[in-house]
Amino acid sequence: MLYSFINKVRRYVLKRKKEVYLNRLVQRGLTLGKNVEIIDTFFFDPSHCFLISIGDNTTICPNVRLIAHDASTKKYLGYTKIGKIDIGKNCFIGDSVKILPHVTVGDNCIVGAGAVVTKNIPENCVAAGNPAKVIARTDEYIARIKTINRNKKIFDKSYYIDRLDENKRREILSSVADGIGFIV
């Protein structure tokens, strides 16, 4: 019971800290669209946040870094490069993605986990890698996933980690034995 209470307080404090930090960035010029979901930790270049815009209905996964400056020239030239970062509407920016200055991610894009985005990504594309490269159109990727999941169970919320029992674990393990699985 004490552990549960401490966890609730911890989650509240972290949520509040994130809200305060995000509000400060917005006051300094960060542009956030409607229904932007920012999951857990993130780094949006605080000294150049006014160069960053994120479109409506975009999801930012944990550990994403939006870096609107490049100080590599500072030691040699005495100044730093800066550039805008524009993320379009309806995008999904995967875990631990880094987006560097002077980059636009078009509407309806998916950027795969761990990608380092150094160049523009056209709208309706999926990009991944380091450096990130377009690997498919978004509609093609979604169609491919639908084909893969045609004969697979899509596990509901009762399969979330805090609700798993040994039978459910075995069921998930069996589902992913021959490839990828799916959960809401």
C-alpha positions in Angstrom: 0.0 0.0 0.0 2.8 2.4 0.9 4.6 1.4 -2.3 1.5 2.2 -4.4 1.1 5.6 -2.7 4.7 6.5 -3.3 4.4 5.5 -7.0 1.3 7.7 -7.4 3.1 10.6 -5.8 6.2 10.0 -8.0 4.0 9.8 -11.2 2.2 13.0 -10.2 5.5 14.9 -9.5 7.0 13.7 -12.9 3.9 14.7 -14.8 3.8 18.1 -13.1 7.5 18.7 -13.8 7.0 17.8 -17.5 4.0 20.2 -17.7 5.9 23.0 -16.2 8.9 22.4 -18.4 6.7 22.2 -21.6 4.8 25.3 -20.6 8.1 27.2 -20.2 9.2 26.0 -23.7 5.9 27.2 -25.2 6.3 30.6 -23.5 9.7 30.8 -25.1 8.3 30.1 -28.6 7.9 26.3 -29.0 4.9 25.7 -31.3 2.7 22.8 -30.3 -0.4 21.7 -32.3 -3.5 20.3 -30.8 -3.6 16.8 -29.3 0.2 16.4 -29.3 1.1 13.4 -27.1 4.5 13.5 -25.5 5.3 10.3 -23.7 7.7 10.3 -20.8 11.0 12.0 -21.1 12.1 14.3 -24.0 14.6 17.0 -24.9 13.4 20.0 -27.0 16.3 22.3 -27.4 15.5 24.8 -24.6 17.8 27.6 -25.9 16.3 27.4 -29.5 12.8 26.1 -28.8 11.2 28.9 -30.8 12.7 27.2 -33.9 10.7 24.0 -33.2 7.1 23.3 -34.3 5.1 20.1 -33.9 1.8 19.6 -35.7 -1.6 18.4 -34.5 -2.2 14.8 -33.5 1.5 14.0 -33.4 3.0 11.4 -31.0 6.4 12.0 -29.5 7.8 8.8 -27.9 10.2 8.6 -24.9 13.7 10.0 -25.2 13.1 12.0 -28.4 15.6 14.8 -28.9 14.8 17.8 -31.1 18.1 19.7 -31.4 17.8 23.0 -33.3 21.4 24.0 -33.0 24.8 22.5 -34.0 27.7 23.9 -31.9 30.3 21.9 -33.8 31.6 25.1 -35.4 31.7 27.2 -32.3 35.3 26.3 -31.3 36.6 27.0 -34.8 34.5 29.8 -36.1 33.1 31.4 -32.9 29.5 30.8 -33.8 26.9 28.0 -33.8 24.7 26.8 -36.7 20.9 27.0 -36.0 17.9 25.8 -38.0 14.2 25.2 -37.8 12.7 21.8 -37.0 9.1 21.4 -38.3 7.2 18.2 -37.6 4.0 17.9 -39.5 0.5 16.7 -38.5 -0.4 13.1 -37.6 3.2 12.0 -37.2 4.7 9.3 -35.0 8.2 10.0 -33.8 9.6 6.7 -32.3 11.6 6.1 -29.2 15.0 7.8 -29.0 14.8 9.6 -32.3 17.1 12.6 -32.8 16.0 15.3 -35.2 18.7 17.8 -36.1 18.5 21.5 -37.3 17.0 22.5 -40.6 14.8 19.4 -40.9 11.1 19.1 -41.9 9.2 15.9 -41.2 6.1 16.1 -43.4 2.5 15.3 -42.4 1.5 11.6 -41.8 5.1 10.3 -41.2 6.4 7.6 -39.0 10.0 7.9 -37.9 11.4 4.6 -36.5 13.0 4.2 -33.1 16.6 5.3 -32.8 16.6 7.2 -36.1 18.8 10.3 -36.5 17.0 12.6 -38.9 19.5 14.9 -40.7 17.4 15.6 -43.9 13.8 16.3 -44.7 11.3 13.5 -44.8 8.5 14.0 -47.3 4.9 13.7 -46.2 3.3 10.3 -46.0 6.6 8.4 -45.5 8.2 6.0 -43.1 11.9 6.7 -42.3 14.4 4.8 -40.1 18.1 4.4 -39.6 21.2 6.5 -38.9 21.1 8.7 -40.8 17.4 8.3 -41.4 16.3 7.2 -44.8 12.8 6.8 -46.3 12.0 3.1 -46.4 8.3 3.1 -47.5 5.3 5.2 -48.0 3.1 5.3 -44.9 0.1 3.7 -46.6 2.3 0.9 -47.9 3.8 0.2 -44.5 0.3 0.2 -42.9 -0.9 -2.3 -45.6 2.1 -4.5 -44.9 1.3 -4.6 -41.2 -2.3 -5.3 -41.8 -1.2 -8.3 -44.0 1.0 -9.6 -41.2 -1.6 -9.3 -38.5 -4.4 -10.9 -40.6 -3.9 -14.3 -38.8 -2.7 -12.9 -35.5 -4.5 -12.2 -32.3 -4.4 -8.5 -31.3 -4.0 -8.5 -27.5 -6.2 -6.1 -25.5 -5.4 -4.1 -22.4 -5.9 -7.2 -20.2 -2.4 -8.2 -21.5 -0.6 -5.1 -20.2 2.3 -5.9 -18.0 0.5 -5.1 -14.7 -2.3 -7.5 -15.6 -0.3 -10.4 -16.9 -0.4 -13.9 -15.4 1.6 -16.9 -16.5 -1.0 -18.0 -19.0 -1.2 -14.6 -20.7 2.6 -14.5 -20.9 2.8 -17.9 -22.6 0.1 -16.8 -25.0 2.0 -13.7 -26.0 5.3 -15.6 -26.3 3.6 -18.2 -28.5 2.2 -15.4 -30.7 5.6 -13.8 -31.3 7.5 -17.1 -31.7 7.3 -16.8 -35.5 7.6 -13.1 -35.8 6.0 -9.9 -34.6 2.9 -9.7 -32.4 0.3 -7.0 -31.7 -1.2 -5.3 -28.6 -3.5 -2.3 -28.3 
